[in-house]
Amino acid sequence: MTLLAECSPLEARTRLARVLLDNAPQIHQLTQSDMAKLGGMDWETVKVSLHSLQADGAIRLERNRLIIRKKLLQTAAGLIKT
């Protein structure tokens, strides 16, 4: 069993944004469980973070596709200051 570090919702969202950016070329192959493992989070945290990123327009979920708006996702990841 893996011990996952607890993180705040903002930290989880930042981690997930970085996972999505780092894995953008193969994002269509990743499950939410894969994203959770890569970000050191649990599946439920990824689910909530995906909804948060979608609400802010950084990603769009469409039929079995995840569409990334790179600049907004980079901002969510803390890579670009607003």
FENRA-V964069 format. One record per backbone hydrogen bond with DSSP energy under -0.5 kcal/mol. CO is the residue of the C=O (numbers start at 1). NH is the residue of the N-H. Records with the same first field share a line. If there is no record, write none. Layout:
# FENRA-V964069
CO->NH + NH
This chain:
# FENRA-V964069
2->4
8->12
9->13
10->14
11->15
12->16
13->17
14->18
15->19
16->20
17->21
18->22
19->23
21->24
23->26
24->27
26->29 + 30
27->30
31->35
32->36
33->37
34->38
35->39
36->40 + 41
37->40
42->46
43->47
44->48
45->49
46->50
47->51
48->52
49->53
50->54
51->55
52->56
53->58 + 59
54->57
58->69
60->62 + 67
62->65
65->62 + 67
66->68
67->60
68->70
69->73
70->74
71->75
72->76
73->77
74->79 + 80
75->78
